[in-house]
Amino acid sequence: MDLFSLENKVCIVTGAASGMGKQIAIGFAEYGAHVVLVDINDFGSEETSLIIKDIGTKSTVINCNVSKSDEIQKLFTELDSLFGRIDVLVNVAGEGYGGRPEEIDLSVLKETIDNLVIGRFKMCQEAGTRMIRNGEGSIINFGSIGGWSSLGRGHTPYGMSMAAVIQMTRELSTEWASRGVRVNAILPAQVWNENLRERISKQRELEETFKDGIPIGRLGEPEEVKGLAIFLASSASTFVTGAIIPMDGGNLAMNAGGSYPGSSRIYG
Ligand SMILES: NC(=O)c1ccc[n+]([C@@H]2O[C@H](COP(=O)([O-])OP(=O)(O)OC[C@H]3O[C@@H](n4cnc5c(N)ncnc54)[C@H](O)[C@@H]3O)[C@@H](O)[C@H]2O)c1
């Protein structure tokens, strides 16, 4: 238990109102952290905060749109006055926008890059500066299997951005390793969330298509990310940095080419 303890640590989790961010925030609280719940969905963040209260630890809810650098700046100014230190940052919040690559408006690409690349970078920069000052810290960036290999189903801006998140993680881990800051990435495959449920309810065969690419034979559950996140945040992983870790039921280990249904089946 001690090896994984997050007692007295200040941990920021973005996207804490739902899905994997919510589960990570709960997991961190279970291991003793004070969790800063960052999201644009205040109602969801308050729900997460109530669960954490029941666990017996503390959390702080802050509304911040991670696509906006000025809001991130404000967030860290507030955190400086509240805590004066940041021990862990988990960059979870993020959206995927898409469409046929030959038709995508450049504004969609820019919006995705603002959200996933610039947003994550600015969060890393602000948290990293404070961690370097303290001589320690752990950053976990959420990427995607779609940033490693292509999905081929209208996710080009998302895939391009997640690939940038992976390379950013390698760069920052190398730059900051000697100054006590570790930076790692988690790459999920399809994990149930509200959007995915809605998409699959409209296009039932999609679930089978996804499962064809996942050797474990099912989609992931959001709470399955808890253990990995606690490991990366805690002293259990002090020699782990620059690691790009799939959480994908085996997707990246196999040649998932057999699961590619062809653009015509995706776009109709
Ligand atoms: N679920 C999957 O299948 C899957 C697969 C690969 C990668 N990912 C990535 O993992 C992360 C989490 O996915 P999830 O399934 O938990 O998502 P989710 O939709 O359940 O939760 C995302 C949370 O982020 C918040 N959010 C969105 N945009 C924001 C913004 N600009 N500023 C602040 N908060 C914002 C939302 O309000 C929501 O609470 C995302 O970055 C996603 O791209 C997910």
PDBQT file of the ligand as one rigid body, heavy atoms in Angstrom, charges set to zero:
ROOT
HETATM    1  N1  LIG A 301     -13.003   6.263 -24.481  1.00  0.00    +0.000 N 
HETATM    2  C1  LIG A 301     -12.239   5.860 -25.451  1.00  0.00    +0.000 C 
HETATM    3  O1  LIG A 301     -12.570   4.923 -26.186  1.00  0.00    +0.000 OA
HETATM    4  C2  LIG A 301     -10.902   6.514 -25.680  1.00  0.00    +0.000 A 
HETATM    5  C3  LIG A 301      -9.958   5.882 -26.506  1.00  0.00    +0.000 A 
HETATM    6  C4  LIG A 301      -8.745   6.493 -26.732  1.00  0.00    +0.000 A 
HETATM    7  C5  LIG A 301      -8.451   7.707 -26.118  1.00  0.00    +0.000 A 
HETATM    8  N2  LIG A 301      -9.376   8.299 -25.331  1.00  0.00    +0.000 N 
HETATM    9  C6  LIG A 301      -9.045   9.589 -24.727  1.00  0.00    +0.000 C 
HETATM   10  O2  LIG A 301      -9.128   9.465 -23.325  1.00  0.00    +0.000 OA
HETATM   11  C7  LIG A 301      -9.617  10.672 -22.757  1.00  0.00    +0.000 C 
HETATM   12  C8  LIG A 301     -10.827  10.413 -21.869  1.00  0.00    +0.000 C 
HETATM   13  O3  LIG A 301     -11.807   9.701 -22.550  1.00  0.00    +0.000 OA
HETATM   14  P1  LIG A 301     -13.177   9.313 -21.809  1.00  0.00    +0.000 P 
HETATM   15  O4  LIG A 301     -13.744   8.180 -22.539  1.00  0.00    +0.000 OA
HETATM   16  O5  LIG A 301     -12.968   9.231 -20.355  1.00  0.00    +0.000 OA
HETATM   17  O6  LIG A 301     -14.043  10.625 -22.172  1.00  0.00    +0.000 OA
HETATM   18  P2  LIG A 301     -15.370  11.212 -21.537  1.00  0.00    +0.000 P 
HETATM   19  O7  LIG A 301     -16.111  11.826 -22.671  1.00  0.00    +0.000 OA
HETATM   20  O8  LIG A 301     -16.095  10.242 -20.664  1.00  0.00    +0.000 OA
HETATM   21  O9  LIG A 301     -14.817  12.368 -20.587  1.00  0.00    +0.000 OA
HETATM   22  C9  LIG A 301     -14.157  13.472 -21.090  1.00  0.00    +0.000 C 
HETATM   23  C10 LIG A 301     -14.297  14.595 -20.058  1.00  0.00    +0.000 C 
HETATM   24  O10 LIG A 301     -13.528  15.708 -20.548  1.00  0.00    +0.000 OA
HETATM   25  C11 LIG A 301     -14.300  16.894 -20.376  1.00  0.00    +0.000 C 
HETATM   26  N3  LIG A 301     -13.864  17.868 -21.385  1.00  0.00    +0.000 N 
HETATM   27  C12 LIG A 301     -14.036  17.814 -22.731  1.00  0.00    +0.000 A 
HETATM   28  N4  LIG A 301     -13.499  18.874 -23.325  1.00  0.00    +0.000 NA
HETATM   29  C13 LIG A 301     -12.963  19.625 -22.332  1.00  0.00    +0.000 A 
HETATM   30  C14 LIG A 301     -12.269  20.867 -22.329  1.00  0.00    +0.000 A 
HETATM   31  N5  LIG A 301     -12.018  21.526 -23.453  1.00  0.00    +0.000 N 
HETATM   32  N6  LIG A 301     -11.852  21.358 -21.134  1.00  0.00    +0.000 NA
HETATM   33  C15 LIG A 301     -12.102  20.693 -19.980  1.00  0.00    +0.000 A 
HETATM   34  N7  LIG A 301     -12.773  19.515 -19.932  1.00  0.00    +0.000 NA
HETATM   35  C16 LIG A 301     -13.198  19.003 -21.095  1.00  0.00    +0.000 A 
HETATM   36  C17 LIG A 301     -15.749  16.468 -20.577  1.00  0.00    +0.000 C 
HETATM   37  O11 LIG A 301     -16.658  17.373 -19.992  1.00  0.00    +0.000 OA
HETATM   38  C18 LIG A 301     -15.747  15.093 -19.901  1.00  0.00    +0.000 C 
HETATM   39  O12 LIG A 301     -16.059  15.186 -18.539  1.00  0.00    +0.000 OA
HETATM   40  C19 LIG A 301      -9.883  11.622 -23.924  1.00  0.00    +0.000 C 
HETATM   41  O13 LIG A 301      -8.757  12.451 -24.117  1.00  0.00    +0.000 OA
HETATM   42  C20 LIG A 301     -10.049  10.673 -25.086  1.00  0.00    +0.000 C 
HETATM   43  O14 LIG A 301      -9.731  11.291 -26.308  1.00  0.00    +0.000 OA
HETATM   44  C21 LIG A 301     -10.584   7.733 -25.099  1.00  0.00    +0.000 A 
ENDROOT
TORSDOF 0
